[in-house]
Amino acid sequence: MSRVGIKPIALPDKVKLSLAGRQVSVEGPKGKLAFALPNGINVTTEDNTVVVGRESELREHRALHGTVRSLVNNMIIGVSEGFTKELEIQGVGLRAAVKGKDLDLALGKSHPILHPIPAELTVSVADNTKIKVEGIDKQLVGQFAAEVRNYYKPEPYKGKGVRYAGERVRRKEGKSVGK
C-alpha cells in the first residue's frame, strides 16, 4: 500500500471539490484549479474528507496512487492558502525589478534579462534583491522560481548569485599562494 496515497485529505470549510467524470475541480477563496485523473485512480468525497483510491494492484496504479493524492492535496492547499517562494540576490550590482508583466533582472551580464511573469502568479521585489513569488499552483510557483534562479546560480567562491531564501551555499576556499 502507498503510505501517502491512503491518507485521507481534510477539506477546509471554504473549499469546494467537484468531480465530473475523470476531472477533479477544486474551488476556494484564492481561485480555481482542475486536474484530469489518470486511468486506474479514483477520488471520492465523504463529509469534508477526500479519499484517493486505486482500482487494482498494477504497478502503474500503485505508482500513481500517492502522486495523485499529493497533487489533489496541493490543489486544496493552493486555493485555500496559496504557495510562496522567496529568492534572494547576493552580489554587488545585482538587482531585480518588476516592469509591467516582466521581471527585469540585472545579473552582471551585458544585457538586462526580462523574464515574463505568468498571469497566474504575483511577483514582488523588495530592496531590489528580495523576490517573492506567490500563486495557487505549487508547480507553477516552483518552476518560475527555479527558472529565475537558473539565470545565475550561487557560485561557491564568493557566494554571488540568485538563491532561495534560507538556502545555504557551500563555500570553497580560493587559490592559496604556495611556498
C-alpha positions, 0 to 999 in steps of 0.5 A: 500500500502507498503510505501517502496515497491512503491518507485521507485529505481534510477539506477546509470549510471554504473549499469546494471539490467537484468531480465530473467524470475523470476531472477533479475541480477544486474551488476556494477563496484564492481561485480555481484549479482542475486536474484530469485523473489518470486511468486506474485512480479514483477520488471520492468525497465523504463529509469534508474528507477526500479519499484517493483510491486505486482500482487494482494492484498494477504497478502503474496504479500503485505508482500513481496512487500517492502522486495523485493524492499529493497533487489533489492535496496541493490543489486544496492547499493552493486555493485555500492558502496559496504557495510562496517562494522567496529568492534572494540576490547576493552580489554587488550590482545585482538587482531585480525589478518588476516592469509591467508583466516582466521581471527585469533582472540585472545579473552582471551580464551585458544585457538586462534579462526580462523574464515574463511573469505568468498571469497566474502568479504575483511577483514582488521585489523588495530592496531590489534583491528580495523576490517573492513569488506567490500563486495557487499552483505549487508547480507553477510557483516552483518552476518560475522560481527555479527558472529565475534562479537558473539565470545565475546560480550561487557560485561557491567562491564568493557566494554571488548569485540568485538563491532561495531564501534560507538556502545555504551555499557551500563555500570553497576556499580560493587559490592559496599562494604556495611556498 
